[in-house]
Amino acid sequence: MKGHVTNSTKDVVVIKWMDNKGVVLASNFVGIGNQDEVRRWNEVSKKYVTIPRPELVRLYNNGMVGVDKTDHLVSLYRIFIRSKKWTLRMIFHALNLALVSTNSWLEYQEDCKICNIPSTDVLDLLHFRQRVAEALIKMGQPISSKKRGRPASGGSSPVNLPITPKQHRFRNEIRPASEIQ
């Protein structure tokens, strides 16, 4: 194959492979390696042709399946931030990745299948993100047990209850692991 260059110590190889467009890849893991044949559509002859594909391109394409899915899921409900500070943009991008990658929503879906939870009760991506946001906002805040509305009619004298320190009750999503039994 003519479209490759290696450095003097043969540590890094750079390959240019002509697919529909030119693809340039660099690797210190594998180079041309074992080539295989792939079918591509040729616009000129209007038919499929087989062309040799380097091992580096094959490995790259195999690894891109998960990346493409993650990019798609991140783009659905991206957190936009108007800031010139790259650090803030990176933090929110990392949060987006953490929410949709196999570390969270996809793992949540797999866990629901394992636990035989009906598909109607499984949260979609938008509602999952909302639940995570609510849990992060309420983290460390006690859930209030104040009653709302008008006081109940009944006795004319108020009941004197002993004053106790507020009990901190959390939703299961934000409850410390030591309290979950």
Order of alpha helices (4+ residues) and beta strands (2+ residues): beta-beta-beta-beta-beta-alpha-alpha-alpha-alpha
